[in-house]
């Protein structure tokens, strides 16, 4: 696992747990968690892509 994944995976896991704890009727709050998770996943991919050229 890349260092950037090791750094962000615990954060993503915690966000997923918090997302799953919310009831399904809290759509706005769930979408906020989803956006944060997607942002972090994109940050991981970008960092790994940049590292592949170094």
Secondary structure as UniProt FT lines:
FT   HELIX           3..21
FT   TURN            24..25
FT   HELIX           27..52
//
